[in-house]
Amino acid sequence: MKKLPQVLIVEDEPAIAELIAVNLRHNGFAPLWAEDGVSAQRELDAALPDVILLDWMLPGGSSGLNLARKWRADPRTKQVPILMLTARGDEPDKIAGLDAGADDYITKPFSTQELLARIRAVLRRRTPEQAGERVQVGALVLDSDTHRVTFQDQLLKLGPTEFKLLSHLMHNPERVHSRAQLLDKVWGDHVYIEERTVDVHIKRLREALGEAGALVETVRGAGYRLSTNA
């Protein structure tokens, strides 16, 4: 019997959590509910879910942003996709959520179909673009089989979305990719993600690459490319 993808819902409002859980169950997911940061950590300690739906505002002094940063810093949980649930629709708040480690965000109120599409999208991102392959550009090496990236033989730490983004760029060096093309190739056919999301993840990718970040070039008015000559 096929194992259903497990979704941890971290939400302090029971009515919202139950509505999300019901819709997830009806669409082939296995939901778990945690009402605050403490109970969420307890669930994570017991077993890792496939996706975390994390509310921005939580009781007990644990904001969603702080929890996202904490889980991204923990080697055990850093690969688990996080989708931030927020009533904050302003761009700076969305960027703050992505910078904290969230893979995506969804603004309340949201439709069931949008929520399901975003969950399926972050699940797709977990799979390396070309598994089992090793690609090298200069001193930068990406190994999809071991899910490792090194630069000058030094191991680099990348989040799951940044890994897949880098994989696509490294498999297509010197080619200019528009934001729309990157959304299609890296995120999949997911119409809900804004193009601004690509900029945020490019910024995070450059920071994670350190000195190698210069290889990821911005082509004004066109998009991004991975240069072999930087």
C-alpha positions in Angstrom: 0.0 0.0 0.0 1.4 3.4 -1.0 2.4 5.6 1.9 0.5 8.9 1.9 2.6 12.1 2.1 2.5 13.4 5.7 1.8 17.1 6.3 2.4 18.7 9.7 0.0 21.6 10.3 1.3 24.0 12.8 -1.7 26.3 13.4 -3.1 27.6 16.7 -6.7 28.1 15.5 -8.5 24.7 15.7 -11.2 25.6 13.1 -8.6 26.5 10.5 -6.4 23.5 11.3 -9.4 21.1 11.0 -10.5 22.6 7.7 -7.0 22.2 6.3 -6.8 18.6 7.6 -10.1 17.6 6.2 -9.2 18.9 2.7 -5.8 17.2 2.9 -7.3 13.8 3.9 -9.8 14.1 1.0 -6.9 14.7 -1.5 -4.5 11.9 -0.6 -2.5 13.4 2.3 -2.0 12.3 5.9 -2.3 15.4 8.1 -0.9 15.9 11.7 -1.8 18.9 13.8 0.3 20.8 16.3 -1.1 23.9 17.9 2.2 25.6 19.0 5.9 25.4 18.6 6.4 22.9 21.5 3.9 20.3 20.2 5.3 20.8 16.6 8.8 20.0 17.9 7.5 17.0 19.6 5.9 15.7 16.4 9.2 16.4 14.5 11.2 14.5 17.1 8.9 11.5 16.7 9.0 11.4 12.9 9.8 13.8 10.0 6.8 14.8 7.8 7.0 15.3 4.1 5.8 19.0 4.4 5.3 21.5 7.2 2.5 24.0 7.0 3.6 26.7 9.4 1.5 29.6 10.7 3.3 32.9 11.0 1.7 33.8 14.3 1.7 31.2 17.1 1.2 31.3 20.9 3.8 30.7 23.5 6.4 33.1 22.2 7.3 31.0 19.1 6.7 32.8 15.9 6.6 30.9 12.6 9.7 32.8 11.5 11.7 31.7 14.5 10.6 28.1 14.1 11.5 28.1 10.4 15.0 29.5 11.2 15.4 26.8 13.9 14.4 23.9 11.7 16.5 25.1 8.8 19.6 25.3 11.1 19.0 21.7 12.4 20.6 19.1 10.1 17.8 16.7 10.8 15.0 19.0 9.7 16.7 21.3 7.2 15.5 19.4 4.1 11.8 19.3 5.1 9.9 21.8 2.9 8.2 24.6 4.8 5.1 26.4 3.5 4.3 29.5 5.6 0.7 30.4 6.3 0.3 34.1 6.9 -2.3 36.9 7.0 0.5 39.2 6.0 0.3 39.9 2.3 2.9 42.7 2.0 6.0 41.9 0.0 8.5 42.6 2.8 6.7 40.1 5.0 6.7 37.5 2.3 10.4 38.0 1.7 11.0 37.8 5.5 9.3 34.4 5.5 11.4 33.1 2.5 14.6 34.5 4.1 13.8 32.7 7.3 13.8 29.4 5.4 10.3 28.9 4.1 10.1 27.3 0.6 6.9 29.1 -0.2 4.1 31.1 1.5 0.4 31.3 1.2 -1.7 34.3 2.3 -4.9 33.8 4.2 -7.7 33.5 3.2 -6.7 30.9 0.6 -8.6 28.4 -1.6 -8.2 24.6 -1.1 -7.0 24.2 -4.7 -4.3 26.9 -4.2 -3.1 25.2 -1.0 -3.0 21.7 -2.6 -1.1 23.1 -5.6 1.5 24.7 -3.4 2.0 21.6 -1.3 2.4 19.5 -4.4 4.9 22.0 -5.8 7.1 21.9 -2.7 7.0 18.1 -2.8 8.2 18.2 -6.4 11.1 20.4 -5.4 12.5 17.7 -3.1 13.5 15.5 -6.0 16.8 16.6 -7.6 16.4 17.5 -11.2 18.6 14.8 -12.5 19.2 12.2 -9.8 22.3 10.1 -9.9 24.4 12.7 -11.9 27.5 14.7 -11.0 28.0 18.0 -12.8 31.0 20.3 -12.5 31.5 24.0 -13.5 35.0 25.0 -12.6 35.7 24.3 -9.0 31.9 24.0 -8.3 30.7 20.4 -8.1 27.1 19.2 -7.6 26.4 15.6 -6.9 22.7 14.7 -7.2 23.2 11.2 -5.9 24.7 12.3 -2.6 22.8 15.6 -2.6 26.1 17.5 -1.9 27.6 20.7 -3.4 31.3 21.5 -3.0 33.4 24.5 -4.1 37.2 24.1 -4.1 36.6 20.8 -2.2 34.7 22.6 0.6 31.2 21.3 1.4 28.5 24.0 1.0 25.1 23.9 2.8 22.1 24.5 0.5 18.4 24.3 1.1 16.3 21.9 -1.1 15.1 24.7 -3.4 18.5 26.3 -3.8 19.9 22.8 -4.6 17.4 22.2 -7.4 17.9 25.8 -8.7 21.7 25.3 -8.8 21.3 21.9 -10.4 19.2 23.4 -13.3 21.7 26.3 -13.8 24.7 24.0 -13.7 23.2 21.6 -16.3 22.6 24.6 -18.5 25.7 26.9 -18.1 26.0 30.2 -19.9 22.3 30.0 -20.9 20.2 32.9 -19.8 17.0 31.8 -17.9 14.1 34.2 -17.4 12.2 34.1 -14.1 9.3 32.5 -15.8 11.5 29.7 -17.2 13.1 29.0 -13.9 9.6 28.8 -12.3 8.6 26.3 -14.9 11.8 24.2 -14.8 12.6 24.3 -11.1 9.2 24.8 -9.4 7.1 23.0 -12.0 3.8 24.1 -13.6 2.8 26.0 -10.5 0.8 29.1 -11.5 0.5 30.5 -8.0 4.2 31.4 -7.2 5.2 35.0 -8.0 8.3 35.7 -10.1 9.7 37.7 -7.1 10.1 34.3 -5.4 12.9 33.5 -7.9 14.8 36.6 -6.9 14.7 35.7 -3.2 15.9 32.1 -3.9 18.7 33.4 -6.2 19.8 35.7 -3.3 19.8 32.8 -0.9 21.7 30.6 -3.4 24.4 33.2 -3.8 24.8 33.6 -0.1 25.1 29.8 0.4 27.7 29.5 -2.4 29.9 32.1 -0.8 32.8 33.0 -3.2 31.2 30.8 -5.9 28.1 33.1 -5.7 29.7 35.3 -8.3 29.1 32.5 -10.9 25.4 33.2 -10.7 25.0 36.3 -12.8 22.1 38.7 -13.2 21.3 39.6 -16.9 19.5 42.8 -16.6 16.0 42.7 -18.2 16.4 39.0 -19.1 17.0 36.8 -16.0 19.9 34.8 -14.6 22.7 32.6 -15.8 25.5 30.5 -14.4 28.8 31.7 -15.9 31.8 29.5 -16.5 34.1 32.5 -16.6 33.2 34.5 -13.5 
